[in-house]
């Protein structure tokens, strides 16, 4: 299992309940494939650096996940076809503690 940070931006023109539901559905995609969501943060509505699909703001979410490649691939697939999301980013995180010990 590998550690990942997943950031995604939800469209701002939805109601708060729908935004939360979208984030929960994405969490279920990960947990259904045996991934563990270590932490999740709703970072709130922020201004975008540039317009995306004619939106100037979006609701940001951050998940810290321990997952296998299958779970990440499934998440990426679902996010790409979900029309409620503007952007997403999946980053593999190196374990800092192990790197410090090896030096």
Helices and strands as residue ranges (DSSP letters): E 2-11, H 16-32, E 36-52, E 55-67, H 69-81, E 85-92, H 96-102
